[in-house]
C-alpha cells in the first residue's frame, strides 16, 4: 500500500452512541460553564491537563556536555506516528478484504475502504489499547472493523436518498462508480464483515473482552447510536426551530459515537480498568463533538478542492450547523473548549502513552480538511 497522504483527512462519519451504555449522555452545551457546575464527565479536577509541545517539530537536540539524566526525551512526533499506524491499518485492511467472487461487490467494497484518509478511528482504537497496556496486534482487527463501518456509513450517506453527494475523499462516490444497488450492498457487506473480523481474527485477548467489545460496537451503530443521529439529522432538514440541544443530539450520535466506540473498543481489548475505560469514553465524546464542530466550520470556510468533498452542501440543504446557530467565532471558541476538556480526561495516565491521543485531539481541532 502507498504511504498515507497527510494532506487529506478522514471525512466525518455517521457516529455511534455511547456504546454499551443505556443511560443518556449529559448535554455538551454545559461545557461553557464547566467551572460553575460540576459534571460527571469531568475527572481529575484541579489537575493540570497534559500537554504535548512541538508535536510536529524536530527531535530535541542534545547539547554538548549534557549527561544522560539531563537530556530530555525526544518530542513526540505525531506525523511519524500517524504514518506508521495508518500504513499498518491499510495493510491489514487490504489483506482482510481481498478480491474474490463475486468480483464486483468486492471491488466496490475495496474502492471505498482503500480510498485513503488518515484512519483516525482505527488509530484511536490502537492508541487507546496501547495506553492501557495492550498491544497493537490485540486491537488491529477491531481497528479495521471500525474503519469498515465508517466506510459503510459514508457510502450510504452519499446515496441520493440520503445526502446525495458525488464526491468523497476527492474521488467519485461509490454509487457513481458502481451504481446505487451495488453501493448499498457493498456497504451492507462491510458492516457484516466488520463483526466477523473481530470475532474470528482477534488474537491474544480473552473471549469475554471480545464479546464485550462486539456489544459496544453493535450498540454504537444501531437505533440508539449512528442510526439515531442520522434519522434526526434527516428529519431536521429545513426546520426553523432546531436548537443547539437537538443539533448536539444529532452529532453526539451521528459523528461522536463511532469515535467513542473506536476508543472504548481499544481500551476494553487492552485490558483497561473500568475507570480507565470510562475516562477514555468521555475523552472520545468530547473529540467526537469537536470533530463535527470543526467540520461545520470548514464546510463554510473551505473550498471543495480543499475539503475533498462538496463544500457548502449543508447550506444548500438548509441544515442546522454550529456556525448557523452560534456564528463562526463562537463555534471556534466552543471547539477550543471541547479540545481542552477532552485532554483533561487524560490526566492520570502515563503522559508518554497518552501523547498520541492528545496529539490526535489537537489535530482534529486544527485540521483544514
N, C-alpha and C positions, 0 to 999 in steps of 0.2 A: 504494500500500500504506500502511496505517496505521503510525504510529510503533511501535517495539518496546516492549513492556511490560516495564520493568526490574524489576518486582516478581516476575517469574517467571523460572525458569532452565531451561536445556535439560535434559531428562531424560537420565540416563546411558544410554549405548547399548552394544550389543554391540561390543567393540573389536577392534582389529586387532593382529596380531602384529608383531614388528619387521620392517616392510615391507621386502621385498627382501633380507633377510639370513637366512641359514640357520642361523647359529650360535645356540645357546641363550643367553638373557639371564641375567646374574648375578642371583642371588636378591636381592630388595629387602630381605629380612629383615636383611641385614648392615648396613643403614643405621643401626642403633642403635649400631654400633661403627665408624663411618667413620674416626675418628682412630686406631684401633688397627690397622686392616687396610686398606691401600691398595686401591682398587677401580678397575677400568678405566673405570667410568662417570664418575669424578671428574676434572676438569681444573682448571687454574689454582690448584693448591694454594698456600695461603698468601695468596692474593689476597682482598681484602675484597669480599664479594658486593655487587653493585649493588643499590641500594635506591631506591624511589620513594616519596617522602613526600607526604602530603596528596593522595592520589590523587583524592579526591572533594571537595577543598576549592576555595575561590575562587582566582583567579589572584593571584600576588604583587602587592602594592601598591607602586607606585613612590613613594619618599619625595621630598619637595621637596629640591632641591639635588643629587640623585644624578646622576652622569654616566652616559652610556651604558655605560661599562665597568663601573660599579658596580651597575647594575641587573641582577638575576638574571632568567633566562628564566622565563616563567610555568610553574607546576607542571603536569605532565601531567594532563589532565582525562579520566579513564577513562570516565566516564559519557557525555560527548560523543563520545568516540572510538567506544564501543560502539554508540551510537545511529546514528552516521553509517555505520559499516561494516555493521551489521546491516541497516539500511534499504537500503543498496546491494545486499546479498545478497538481500534479499527481492524487490527489483525484478527482479534477474537471474533468480531462481527463478520468479517469476510469468511472466516473458517466455519462459523456457525450456520450461516445462510448461504449455502453453495448453489450452483446452477444444477438443477436436476429436473426430471419430469414431474409435473407439466412445466415445460420450459418458460412459457410466457408469464405465469404467475410468479415464478422465482426471479425472473428478470425484473418484474415490476417491484417486487419486494426489495431487491438489491439496489434498484435505481434510486429509490428514496433513502434507504437505510445507509447507503455508502456515498451519499451526495455531498458529504463534507460537514462542516460545523466544528465547534470547539469540543463537543462531547462533554458539556458541563455536567449533565445529570449523572452519567457514569463515573466521571471523575469525582464528583461529590460522594458517590457511593463508596468508591475506593478510599478516598481520603478519610471518610468517617470510620471505615473499618480499621484503617491503619491507626487512627487517632486513639481508639480504644484498645489497641494491642493486637489487632488481626493482621493478616497478610493480604496482599493484593489478590493472590490466587483464590482466596476464600470468597472474595466479593465479585470477581470478574464475571461469572455467569449472571449474577443479578445486575451488575453494571450494564451488561449487554441487554438484559431484559428491559430495563427502564428506557434504554435508547430505542429498542424495538417499539415499545408502547408510545414513546414520544413521537417517533416517526409515524406510527399509525394515526395518532391524533392530528398531525399536520396534514397527512394525506386526506383524511376525512374532512378536516376543517376547510381545506381548499376547494372542496367539491361545490358545484353550482348551487346545490340545495342548502349549503352552509354559508361560508364566507365568500365563495365564488372567486377564487384567485387563480391567476395564470402563472405566477412567478413564485418560486420558493428556493432560497439559497442560491439565487442567481440563475436558476435553471427553470425550464417549463415544469409546471406542476405535474404530478403523476397522471392525473386523468387526461391531461392534454397530450400526453405521450401514449398512454396505454388504453385510454377510454374510461368512462366513468364506472362501468361494470367491473373491469379488472382492478381499478384503483380501490374500489370498495372491498373486493375480495382479497386483494393483497394486504390491505390494512387489517382485515379480519385474521388473515393467516399470521401476520406478525404478532398480533395480540395473543392468539392461541399459543404460538410457539414460544413466546416470552416465558410463560409459566412452565411449559415443558422443559425449557432450557434450564431454569432454576432447579427444578426437581431432579433432572437427570444429570446435569453437568457440575453441580456444586460438590466440591470435594474438601475433605478435611474439616467439615462443620457438622456438629451433632444434628441428627434429624429433627429434633424439637425446634432448633433455631431455624432450620429451613422451612418448616411448616409455619412457624410464626411469621417469617419474612414473607412467605407467599400470601398469608392472610392480610398482612399490612398492605401489600401491593394491590391485591384484589379490591380491598375496600377503598383504596385511594382513587381508583379509576371508575368506580361504579356510580350508582344513582345518588350517593351521598358525597361524591367526590368530583372527579373530572366531568362526568355527565351532568351533574347538578349545575356546575358552573356554566357549562356550555348551553344548557337549556335556558337558564335565567338570562344569559347573555343574549340569546336569540330573541327571547320574549321582551327584552328591554329596548330593542332597536326602535327608534322613532318616538319613544315615550318622552314626555317632557317633565315627568315627576320623579325621575330616577335620582336618588340622592347618593351621598358618599357611602352610606352604610350598605346600600344594595350593590353599589359598584365594588365595594370591598368584598362582599359575599361572592360576587362573580369571580374575582381574581384570586381570592383565597382558595377557591375550589378549582377554577379552570386553569390557573397558572401555578399557584404556590403548592398545590397538593402533590404534584409529581416530583417537584424538587424536595418536598418533605419526605415523600416515600423513598426517594433515592438515598437521602441521608440516613433515614431510620433503618432501611434495609442494611446498609453498611454497618451501622452501629450494632444491630442485632447479630449479624453474621460474625462480626469481630469479637463478640462476647462482652459487649458493653453492659455495665450495671444499669439497673432501672433508672437511677437518677441521671446517669450519663446519656442514656437514650433520650430521656425527656428534655434535657438541655439541648441536645442536638436537634430534636424535633422542633423546639422553639426557635433555634437558630435558623432552621430551614424555612419556617413560616415567615420569618422576617425577610429573608433574602428572596423568598418566592414573591412576596408582595412588592419588594424592591424591584425585582426583575420587571414586573408589569408596569410599575410607575415609570421606570426609565423607558420602557418600550413605548408607552403612551407619549412621552416627551419626544422621543426620536421620531415617532410617526408624523409629528407636525413640524419637526425641525430639520430632518434629513431628506435627501432625495432617494428615489427608488434605486438608483445605482449604488448609493452609499449603503443602503439597507439590505440590498439583495432581495428585496420583495417590494410589493407595491406600496409606495408612500402615500399618506393622506387617505388611505382606504377607510379609516374609522370616521373621518369627517363626511365622506361621501355616503357612508351607510348610516349617518346620523347616530352614531354610537356615543354613549356617555363615556368620557375618559377623565382622567385626573386633571389634565390641563383645562378641559372644558369646564369642570366644576370648581377647580381651585386656582386656575391660572398657571402659567409656566413656572414662575418664580416660587410660588407656594408648593408646587409639585416637586421642584428641585429640593426645597427645604425638607419636605416630607421624605424624600429619598435619602437625604443625608442622615435624618433621624433613624430611619429604618436600618441603614448600614451600621450606625453606632450601636443600636440595640441588638442587632444580630451578633456583633462582635462581643458585646457584653456577656452573651450566653456562653462564650468560650473561656471565660475566666475560670481558673481552677484546673484546666487541662494543661498538659505539658506544652509550653509555648512553641517549642520546636516542632512538635507533631501537629499543633493547631495552625501553624503557618500557612499551609495550603488552603485551609478553609477561610482564613482571614483574607488572604490574597484573592481568593475567588469572590468573596463578598465585595472587596474593593473593585475588582474588575467588573462585576455586574453593575456596580454603582456608576462606574465611569466609562462603560462601553459606548461605542459610537455607532454600532450596527447590531 
